[in-house]
Amino acid sequence: MDMKTPNALNALAPARTSGRLDDLAAVLGCSTDLFFEAPDGPSVGHTAQLLQMWLAIRAPEDRRAVFACVQEILKAQSDNFGRK
């Protein structure tokens, strides 16, 4: 026999999820609307893949190394942009 979920529990789940999305959006510096927009190309898939890879890196020193590498790439791009 299937039992319906009580309405009180149904109301709590979206609020709890919404709070987590708000927290995640704040950390990422974006709006929660971003999570509900239709993908517009490979960048969305690449972003998800990048986040999965980042989470797979367990050692803090390895994460710092990746972060430092990305900072260097961004600095080089910034320097190159200024020269054009």
Secondary structure, DSSP 8 states (H G I E B T S, - for coil): ------HHHHHHHHHHHHHHHHHHHHHHTS-GGGGGS---SHHHHHHHHHHHHHHH---HHHHHHHHHHHHHHHHHHHHHHHH-
